[in-house]
Amino acid sequence: MAAAPPVSFDDVREAAARLDGIAHRTPVLTSRTLNAQVGAEVFIKCENFQRVGAFKFRGAYNAVAQLPAGQLAKGVAAYSSGNHAQATALAARELGTTAVILMPEDAPRSKLEATAGYGAEIVTYDRYTQDRTALGEALAEERGLALIPPYDHPHVIAGQGTAALELFEETGDLDALVVPVGGGGLIAGSATAAKALHPGVKVIGVEPEEGDDTKRSLDSGARVTIPVPHTIADGQALPTPGEITFPINQRLVDAIALVGDEDIVDAMRFAFERLKIVLEPSGATPLAALMTGRLEGLPRRIGLIASGGNINARRFAELIDR
């Protein structure tokens, strides 16, 4: 008998109830210009309008909210390049506890400042020479904190899946769902919801070309580790898929598309000029895959999750003007 998956559709629905009135129910945008350009009907789930500016608040809050009272009194820890850092810090504040966040030294300053602004203590490390997982586990153990990882946790995955649940509730049937892939938590949760609601939907992940660890892993049938990627999509600059997320994605994800940094910039520019929204590089990768024709067998009705918009004005201007 096959083991039950670590995250079920019921888990996603329970997370949605837990987040009701706490997380924003983000808008779904459409664009006639985009539809005409790509030859499909496209629905964009704008998680750049989520609290902390990214989908990560969904999973962080869902996980922290389920900790026992005794652990909440001690506090939580997390490691993140930025969005999960902010999400965990805000979730901790909302639930009356404290957070210590391990962040890379080269994390965008806007994300460092926002995380501190939510009241978290920040500890930095070098992402290219140090293992953040090992550092985070040691930090949590030393201080008696509950470690809330950015993607490799069933409660985090279930929380992230609520973005896709909301999208399908608004749009009805979709032929494809296109989701950015970093550690795999968003697409694992989203695929869990999508396939439960509409088994025939095609779930497509998008990675930066320099950070194709999930594509390589799915192609090989086992988790592959690559050097830490150098890409403008810092939220997707990971060396290997998650231990929990990868088997879910093996089972539910149909394909992975790759996009280059310039493709991502073009998508960010289009989103700003035509959709009037700001996307950070990782949040723009699904749009980039669609606009560059990287999605094979383009279906008729497509949902995209624009995962976040955390980028400061100077960096945004540098990217879209280059």
Secondary structure as UniProt FT lines:
FT   HELIX           9..19
FT   TURN            20..22
FT   STRAND          28..29
FT   HELIX           32..38
FT   STRAND          41..46
FT   HELIX           47..49
FT   HELIX           51..53
FT   HELIX           56..64
FT   TURN            65..66
FT   HELIX           69..74
FT   STRAND          76..79
FT   HELIX           83..94
FT   TURN            95..96
FT   STRAND          99..104
FT   TURN            105..106
FT   HELIX           109..117
FT   TURN            118..119
FT   STRAND          121..125
FT   TURN            127..129
FT   HELIX           132..143
FT   STRAND          146..147
FT   HELIX           154..171
FT   STRAND          176..180
FT   HELIX           185..197
FT   TURN            199..200
FT   STRAND          202..208
FT   HELIX           209..211
FT   HELIX           213..220
FT   HELIX           234..236
FT   TURN            243..244
FT   HELIX           245..252
FT   STRAND          255..259
FT   HELIX           261..270
FT   HELIX           271..275
FT   HELIX           281..291
FT   TURN            292..293
FT   STRAND          301..306
FT   HELIX           313..321
//
